[in-house]
Amino acid sequence: NPMKDLPCRPGARRVRAMVAEGEHLCQDFKYAISDPCKIARSLSAFANHAGGRLLIGVKDNGDLAGVRNEEDVYIVEQAAQAYCRPPLSVDFQAYSIDASTRIIVATVEACTPPVEARDASGRWHPYYRVADENIAAHPLLAAAWRLRTNNDALILSDRHTRAMGILADENSADIRDLALTLGTDSRMAAEIVTELVAAGALSFRYSGGCFRIVKS
């Protein structure tokens, strides 16, 4: 039993306070845990953002239904260890709401991105947290994360300065817009954007179902 060594403490007030926050950047409600791929997406998104927690046994509407399956902890651990790359450490806390209702809070800390999640077909993708959603990170955002970990200082060139000037005028753009304005191809525009995002000068904003490049 994966929960047998997990002490359960009184925590009705604490849990209700967390539930009152609703689902947000750093919190998801999970009535039941069954799919490690889906959980891995949440863990990846939390780790690549600011960290977060899963409230297991809580319905989407905030009802405290309680944990129904003793294997829920095991599946979250499986998701963190086998479906996340690099593997993540998850802290589990169990709280009793009443004599028959337990809620588990599974917390993951922020990590140096990208943390990737494996899907059912074995492919790996990094995720990012937007409001209460787990969004597959834009490929250039993931590339910028990887570039940033190399700790190489960006040396600004004319092409970087021109790109920043375009963003100052347009407020946001996509790669095709930027390539056309710079008079270059999309590959070169993507490289410029990746370097500027890695340097913190640009960022991606997710809106209307797509990412846009914006000044940080």
SULRAFEN-V765177 format. One record per residue. N is the residue number from 1. D_LAST is the distance of its C-alpha to the last C-alpha in whole Angstrom. Layout:
BEGIN
N_D_LAST, N_D_LAST
END
This chain:
BEGIN
1_47, 2_44, 3_44, 4_47, 5_45, 6_43, 7_44, 8_43, 9_43, 10_43, 11_40, 12_40, 13_39, 14_36, 15_35, 16_36, 17_33, 18_31, 19_32, 20_31, 21_28, 22_28, 23_26, 24_22, 25_19, 26_21, 27_25, 28_27, 29_31, 30_33, 31_37, 32_38, 33_37, 34_38, 35_36, 36_34, 37_32, 38_30, 39_30, 40_28, 41_25, 42_25, 43_25, 44_23, 45_20, 46_21, 47_21, 48_17, 49_16, 50_17, 51_21, 52_23, 53_27, 54_29, 55_32, 56_35, 57_38, 58_36, 59_36, 60_33, 61_35, 62_35, 63_38, 64_39, 65_41, 66_41, 67_41, 68_44, 69_44, 70_44, 71_43, 72_39, 73_38, 74_39, 75_37, 76_34, 77_35, 78_36, 79_33, 80_31, 81_33, 82_34, 83_31, 84_28, 85_28, 86_27, 87_30, 88_28, 89_30, 90_31, 91_32, 92_35, 93_36, 94_39, 95_40, 96_43, 97_43, 98_47, 99_50, 100_49, 101_45, 102_42, 103_39, 104_37, 105_33, 106_31, 107_28, 108_26, 109_24, 110_20, 111_21, 112_19, 113_18, 114_19, 115_22, 116_24, 117_26, 118_30, 119_31, 120_35, 121_35, 122_34, 123_30, 124_27, 125_24, 126_21, 127_20, 128_17, 129_17, 130_16, 131_18, 132_22, 133_21, 134_21, 135_20, 136_20, 137_17, 138_16, 139_18, 140_15, 141_13, 142_17, 143_17, 144_14, 145_15, 146_18, 147_17, 148_15, 149_19, 150_20, 151_19, 152_19, 153_17, 154_16, 155_18, 156_16, 157_18, 158_19, 159_18, 160_14, 161_14, 162_16, 163_13, 164_10, 165_13, 166_14, 167_10, 168_11, 169_14, 170_14, 171_10, 172_11, 173_13, 174_15, 175_17, 176_20, 177_18, 178_16, 179_20, 180_22, 181_20, 182_20, 183_24, 184_23, 185_24, 186_21, 187_22, 188_21, 189_18, 190_17, 191_17, 192_15, 193_12, 194_13, 195_13, 196_10, 197_9, 198_11, 199_10, 200_7, 201_5, 202_5, 203_5, 204_9, 205_10, 206_13, 207_16, 208_19, 209_20, 210_17, 211_14, 212_12, 213_9, 214_6, 215_4, 216_0
END
